[in-house]
Amino acid sequence: MNAVKQKLAAGKVVTMVNPDFQSPRLVEYLAGLGMDVSFIDAERMSYDFERIEEMTRAAHLAGIASMARAWMNDPGLIVRYFDCGLDGMAFPHVEDAATAKRMVEIVRYARPRDHADKIVIVMAETPAAIGRLDEIAAVPGVDVVNIGVNDVALALGHPGQPEHPEVAKLVDQGIGRILKGGKHAALNVLDNWEERMPLYISKGVRWLNVRAKVLLARGARQYTELLRRHAP
């Protein structure tokens, strides 16, 4: 069992960071700050296979895991991603149990010898998917179910409002269904982590995602605000 799965099995919280920039050196640096997993979001950026391999190598040298999300759940594409050395994949647009099963089968096909060590995250990004989380969470081979809060907010008619009461209510229902199914729940931590992180953990979430851009932006804002208050 890999270190991340061991940590989850022990009931501890795993933190996955999206470096946001195509920089192996940044991956190494973030790993040294206590992160557990580097997340290469190739659904949103122009990563090529060589850069994914380099960033994965940097993560491993720094002692953390490397995962990715592709722009589509294509078997051939996923095989090539795993050939870059990844420790797992996050699969977007999983609307039902049948899709979740197909994603698990792709991982088993891509890594026939060590698929049990790979981390499989399926992403529930719509109210319909959250409504089916009982069956999705029951799929063997799925390790983590990530609720895409911003996508859910958009689907509910509250774009840019992930903390809207209607969104929060649905997310809470989703977390409950994931935990009831024996899987680990994952959520994104926004910049108000003093409030959200303890709240998520108290609800049973054991996988938290954060972005390097959020970390950088928050630090920069604090710095410039302090400068404005004290500079002549």
C-alpha positions as CSV (number, residue, x, y, z in Angstrom):
1,M,0.0,0.0,0.0
2,N,1.4,3.4,-0.9
3,A,2.0,6.1,1.7
4,V,-1.1,8.2,0.8
5,K,-3.4,5.2,1.0
6,Q,-1.8,4.3,4.4
7,K,-2.5,7.8,5.6
8,L,-6.1,7.6,4.6
9,A,-6.5,4.2,6.2
10,A,-5.2,5.7,9.4
11,G,-7.9,8.4,9.3
12,K,-5.4,11.2,8.7
13,V,-5.9,14.1,6.4
14,V,-4.2,14.1,3.0
15,T,-3.4,17.5,1.3
16,M,-3.1,17.7,-2.4
17,V,-1.7,20.8,-4.0
18,N,-2.1,22.0,-7.6
19,P,1.2,23.7,-8.5
20,D,-0.7,25.7,-11.2
21,F,2.6,26.3,-13.0
22,Q,4.5,23.8,-15.2
23,S,7.5,23.7,-12.8
24,P,9.2,20.6,-11.4
25,R,11.1,22.8,-9.1
26,L,7.9,24.3,-7.7
27,V,6.6,20.8,-7.0
28,E,9.8,20.0,-5.0
29,Y,9.4,23.2,-3.0
30,L,5.7,22.6,-2.2
31,A,6.5,19.1,-1.1
32,G,9.0,20.5,1.4
33,L,6.2,22.6,2.9
34,G,4.3,19.5,4.1
35,M,2.1,18.6,1.1
36,D,1.2,15.0,0.4
37,V,0.3,14.9,-3.3
38,S,1.1,17.1,-6.3
39,F,-1.9,17.4,-8.7
40,I,-1.2,18.0,-12.4
41,D,-4.5,19.5,-13.8
42,A,-4.1,18.7,-17.4
43,E,-7.8,19.3,-18.0
44,R,-7.2,23.0,-17.7
45,M,-3.6,23.6,-18.8
46,S,-1.3,22.7,-21.7
47,Y,0.8,20.0,-20.1
48,D,2.6,17.6,-22.5
49,F,3.6,14.1,-21.5
50,E,7.3,15.0,-21.1
51,R,6.5,17.8,-18.6
52,I,4.1,15.5,-16.7
53,E,6.9,12.9,-16.4
54,E,9.3,15.6,-15.2
55,M,6.9,16.9,-12.5
56,T,6.1,13.4,-11.4
57,R,9.8,12.6,-11.1
58,A,10.3,15.8,-9.0
59,A,7.4,14.8,-6.7
60,H,8.9,11.4,-6.1
61,L,12.4,12.7,-5.5
62,A,10.8,15.1,-2.9
63,G,9.0,12.2,-1.2
64,I,5.4,12.9,-2.2
65,A,2.9,11.3,-4.6
66,S,1.9,12.7,-8.1
67,M,-1.6,12.6,-9.6
68,A,-3.2,14.1,-12.7
69,R,-6.5,14.9,-14.3
70,A,-6.8,14.5,-18.0
71,W,-9.0,16.5,-20.3
72,M,-11.1,13.4,-21.1
73,N,-11.5,10.0,-19.7
74,D,-10.1,8.2,-22.7
75,P,-8.4,4.7,-22.0
76,G,-5.5,5.3,-24.3
77,L,-4.8,8.7,-22.8
78,I,-5.0,7.4,-19.3
79,V,-2.6,4.6,-20.1
80,R,0.0,7.2,-21.4
81,Y,-0.5,9.3,-18.2
82,F,0.3,6.3,-16.0
83,D,3.3,5.5,-18.2
84,C,4.6,8.9,-17.0
85,G,4.9,7.3,-13.5
86,L,1.8,8.8,-11.9
87,D,0.5,7.4,-8.6
88,G,-3.1,7.9,-9.5
89,M,-5.7,9.8,-11.5
90,A,-8.6,12.0,-10.8
91,F,-11.5,11.4,-13.2
92,P,-13.8,14.3,-13.9
93,H,-17.5,14.2,-15.0
94,V,-18.4,11.0,-13.2
95,E,-22.2,11.1,-13.1
96,D,-23.1,7.5,-12.1
97,A,-21.8,4.2,-10.9
98,A,-21.3,2.8,-14.4
99,T,-18.9,5.6,-15.3
100,A,-17.0,5.1,-12.0
101,K,-16.7,1.3,-12.8
102,R,-15.3,2.2,-16.2
103,M,-12.7,4.4,-14.7
104,V,-11.6,1.7,-12.3
105,E,-11.3,-0.7,-15.2
106,I,-9.1,1.7,-17.1
107,V,-6.7,1.9,-14.2
108,R,-6.6,-1.9,-13.9
109,Y,-5.9,-2.1,-17.7
110,A,-3.2,0.6,-17.5
111,R,-1.5,-0.9,-14.5
112,P,-2.3,-4.6,-14.4
113,R,0.5,-5.4,-11.9
114,D,0.1,-2.6,-9.3
115,H,-3.3,-1.1,-9.9
116,A,-4.2,-1.7,-6.2
117,D,-1.5,0.8,-5.3
118,K,-2.9,3.5,-7.6
119,I,-5.2,6.2,-6.2
120,V,-8.5,6.5,-7.9
121,I,-10.4,9.8,-7.4
122,V,-13.8,10.2,-9.1
123,M,-15.2,13.7,-9.3
124,A,-18.9,14.5,-8.7
125,E,-19.5,17.9,-10.2
126,T,-23.3,18.2,-10.6
127,P,-26.4,17.9,-8.4
128,A,-27.3,14.8,-10.3
129,A,-24.0,13.1,-9.5
130,I,-24.3,14.0,-5.9
131,G,-27.8,12.4,-5.9
132,R,-26.2,9.2,-7.1
133,L,-23.3,9.2,-4.6
134,D,-24.7,6.2,-2.8
135,E,-24.1,4.0,-5.8
136,I,-20.9,5.8,-6.9
137,A,-19.3,5.4,-3.5
138,A,-20.2,1.7,-3.5
139,V,-18.0,1.0,-6.5
140,P,-15.0,-1.2,-5.6
141,G,-11.6,0.3,-6.5
142,V,-12.7,3.9,-6.0
143,D,-10.6,5.5,-3.2
144,V,-11.8,9.1,-3.0
145,V,-14.8,11.0,-4.2
146,N,-14.2,14.6,-4.8
147,I,-17.1,17.0,-4.8
148,G,-16.6,19.9,-7.3
149,V,-18.1,22.6,-5.2
150,N,-17.7,25.4,-7.8
151,D,-19.2,23.3,-10.5
152,V,-22.1,22.4,-8.3
153,A,-22.7,26.0,-7.4
154,L,-22.8,26.9,-11.1
155,A,-25.2,24.1,-11.8
156,L,-27.5,25.4,-9.0
157,G,-27.5,28.9,-10.4
158,H,-25.1,30.4,-7.9
159,P,-21.9,30.9,-10.0
160,G,-18.9,31.9,-7.9
161,Q,-20.8,31.2,-4.7
162,P,-19.5,27.9,-3.4
163,E,-20.6,28.8,0.2
164,H,-24.2,29.6,-0.8
165,P,-26.6,27.9,1.7
166,E,-28.2,25.8,-1.1
167,V,-24.8,24.6,-2.3
168,A,-23.6,23.9,1.2
169,K,-26.7,21.8,2.0
170,L,-26.1,19.7,-1.1
171,V,-22.4,19.3,-0.4
172,D,-23.2,18.1,3.2
173,Q,-25.6,15.5,1.8
174,G,-22.9,14.4,-0.6
175,I,-20.3,14.0,2.1
176,G,-22.6,11.9,4.1
177,R,-23.3,9.6,1.2
178,I,-19.6,9.2,0.4
179,L,-18.8,8.3,4.0
180,K,-21.7,5.9,4.3
181,G,-20.4,4.1,1.2
182,G,-17.0,3.6,2.9
183,K,-15.1,6.0,0.7
184,H,-13.0,9.1,1.5
185,A,-14.5,12.6,0.7
186,A,-12.5,15.3,-0.9
187,L,-13.1,19.1,-1.2
188,N,-11.2,22.2,-2.3
189,V,-10.1,24.5,0.4
190,L,-10.6,28.1,-0.6
191,D,-8.7,31.1,0.7
192,N,-10.8,31.3,3.9
193,W,-9.2,28.1,5.3
194,E,-9.3,29.2,8.9
195,E,-13.1,28.6,8.8
196,R,-13.5,26.0,6.1
197,M,-10.7,23.6,6.9
198,P,-11.8,22.8,10.5
199,L,-15.4,22.6,9.3
200,Y,-14.7,20.2,6.5
201,I,-12.6,18.0,8.8
202,S,-15.3,18.0,11.4
203,K,-17.7,16.7,8.8
204,G,-15.4,13.7,8.0
205,V,-13.5,15.1,5.0
206,R,-10.0,13.5,4.9
207,W,-8.7,14.8,1.5
208,L,-8.2,18.5,1.0
209,N,-7.2,20.3,-2.2
210,V,-5.5,23.6,-2.5
211,R,-3.9,25.6,-5.3
212,A,-0.5,27.2,-5.4
213,K,-2.1,30.3,-6.9
214,V,-4.4,30.6,-3.9
215,L,-1.4,30.3,-1.5
216,L,0.6,32.9,-3.5
217,A,-2.3,35.3,-3.9
218,R,-3.2,35.2,-0.2
219,G,0.4,35.9,0.8
220,A,0.8,38.6,-1.7
221,R,-2.4,40.4,-0.6
222,Q,-1.4,40.3,3.0
223,Y,2.0,41.7,2.2
224,T,0.8,44.5,0.0
225,E,-2.0,45.4,2.4
226,L,0.6,45.6,5.2
227,L,2.8,47.7,3.0
228,R,0.0,50.2,2.2
229,R,-0.8,50.6,5.9
230,H,2.8,51.3,7.0
231,A,4.6,52.8,4.0
232,P,5.1,56.6,3.9
